Each structure stands twice: as C-alpha cells, then as structure tokens.
Amino acid sequence: MSDVAGVTTVPPGPTGPVTPAPAAALGGTSVGDRIYHVVTGAFTWVVPALLLLIVVEIGAGAWPALRTFGVSFLTSSDWDAVRGHFGAAPMIYGTVVSSILALLIATPLALGVAVFLSEMAPVWLRQPLSFAVDLLAAIPSVIYGLWGIFVLVPFLRQTVMPFLAQTLGLGRTPLFAGPAYGTSMLAAGVILSIMVLPYICVVSREVLMTVPRAQREAALALGATRWETIRDAVVPFARSGIIGGVMLGLARALGETMAVTMLIGNRHEVAVSLFAPGYTLASVIANEFTEASSPLQTSALMACGAVLFAVTITVNAIARWLVWRVAREARA
C-alpha cells in the first residue's frame, strides 16, 4: 500500500513487523565486510607462508652439508671444524637421551598433579595450585639455567650422584658409572623435567576434566572406590589426550636451548653414563653458530637445525592429533 507521501510500505505479516533483510540479500555484503574478509584471510595465510619460508631457508642452508656427508652426518661422531668433518650423532643422542630422561621424571609427577587437581583437590586449593603450576611455564629458561648451576649441579654432584654410584653403579649398570662432574646428561634431564612438567600437567588436567560425569558415576554405581574409579574409568578414557600432553612435553624438551646448554657440559661424545657431559642439537647451534669458521660448518649447524625442526614438527603433529581425538570422543 502507499501512504500519503506516496512512499510504498510493506504491510506487517501475520506475526508482526517484517524483519529487515540481511545485507547479502539486498545486493551483497558491504565494502567494510569485504575488506575485513580479505584482511583476515591474508593474515591467516601468513602463518603457513612463514612456516614454508623457514623450511626453505633451513633446507637451503643444510643442503651443502647433507650433500657432502650424506647419511654419515647422522651416524658419525666426528665433529672437527679444523679438518672439516662433521657428524651429528652425539648431538642427536644427547637430545634424545635428555628428553626421554626428562619425560621419565616429569610424567608421573605431572599426571599425579593433574589427577589431584581435576578429581580430588578442594575448590579453595584448586585455583591457587593450578596457578602455581602454570607459573612454572612462565619462568625464562635462563633462570632455570642459573638455578641449575648454583643449586642443582652442586646438589647432584655432592649428594645424588655419589648415592646413585654406590647403589646402582659398581658394575651393576653403566648408566651411573664414572666420575661425578655435576654438569652432565643427568643434570640436563632433571632441569628439563621441571620445565616440561607444567605442559604435561596442564594438558592432562584439561583432558581429565572433559571426561563425562556419567563415566565416573557408572563406576561408582558398580561399587568402585574413588581410586578405582580414577584408575579404571577416568584415566583410560583420557589416555589419548594424556599421551598427547606427554608428546607436547617431549617437543618442548627437544627444542630447549639455554638451560640445557648451561648444564649438559657440551662435549662431542656418545657416553652411556648419565654422569658424563653431552651435547644436544639446540646447544651446538647456540654455542657454535656465531663462531663458525667455514661455510661447511655453518651448513652443518643448519643441518642440525633441520633435523631438530623435522623431529619437533612430527612430535607436535602427533600430539595435536591425540588431543583432538580424545576431545572428539568426549563430545561423542
């Protein structure tokens, strides 16, 4: 119909006034919406573009060393900048051993804290304790390194290492044989365990809290105790997510640089004893990159970075997949 001024209006429908049509139905989105869409889309592509540039740069820098030494770069222990011989086996060994040692120490502690926070802690204690655990992840690694030098290393050298040598050494196992230097693979593993503990704990806590309440109630209804409910119903349901948290902690341990460099001893050798000094991929890059005496040495360090990058990306991808899997099961 038309009003007095001749302007056409739409009569109200049976349920009330007509709602204005969206902008898309009246001729497309506005200019501002289009600009916003383009800008946010461009920002989204920045992340994979940066990742691709990193891969290209590291690969180009590592190629001369990989072409020169081939597979022997990963298996040789010879690292001699004067003769131009480079092998990353000691650094790969040190990275793997220190990270595994850190997980062996940190995983039971982190899982225990996560179970306590999610299942047993009173409300008044849960938030402060969670904040204290999260605070461990915010401490700079150089602070961990300084604490390790002045507190952890003397304690290990004077107390822990002699005890381990007397009880587990003495020909029983080569892991705790040899002189107690203090700065060693053991010191690096202990400091790494403290650094990765909050990562494992936080992920495990969040995964345990996603376990459906019906899972707990069903176990209790069958007569299970509180501990049996946690052991047989809650933890198995969240197993994939907990493993994902452990893998994230492993990725953190593999890439740690400063604290490990300050405590591991930085020696190019493969030693069975945890009391002996060692080296990691991140440590050798931090120590020698600015002092590389030849293009081949620089390329060898870039190859160490390429190996570390590939391992870290693989571990992170597996961890993310495991966490996503347990979250999907919880939603189902």
Sequence and secondary structure as in RCSB ss.txt:
>XXXX:A:sequence
MSDVAGVTTVPPGPTGPVTPAPAAALGGTSVGDRIYHVVTGAFTWVVPALLLLIVVEIGAGAWPALRTFGVSFLT
SSDWDAVRGHFGAAPMIYGTVVSSILALLIATPLALGVAVFLSEMAPVWLRQPLSFAVDLLAAIPSVIYGLWGIF
VLVPFLRQTVMPFLAQTLGLGRTPLFAGPAYGTSMLAAGVILSIMVLPYICVVSREVLMTVPRAQREAALALGAT
RWETIRDAVVPFARSGIIGGVMLGLARALGETMAVTMLIGNRHEVAVSLFAPGYTLASVIANEFTEASSPLQTSA
LMACGAVLFAVTITVNAIARWLVWRVAREARA
>XXXX:A:secstr
 B TT  B    BTTBS     GGGGTS  HHHHHHHHHHHHHHHHHHHHHHHHHHHHHHHHHHHHHHHTTHHHH
   EETTTTEE  HHHHHHHHHHHHHHHHHHHHHHHHHHHIIIII  HHHHHHHHHHHHHHHHS HHHHHHHIII
IIHHHIIIIIHHHHHHHTTTTT GGG S   SSSHHHHHHHHHHHHHHHHHHHHHHHHHTS HHHHHHHHHTT  
HHHHIIIIIHHHTHHHHHHHHHHHHHHHHH  HHHHHHSB      S TTS B  HHHHHHHHGGG  SHHHHHH
HHHHHHHHHHHHHHHHHHHHHHHHHHHHHHH 
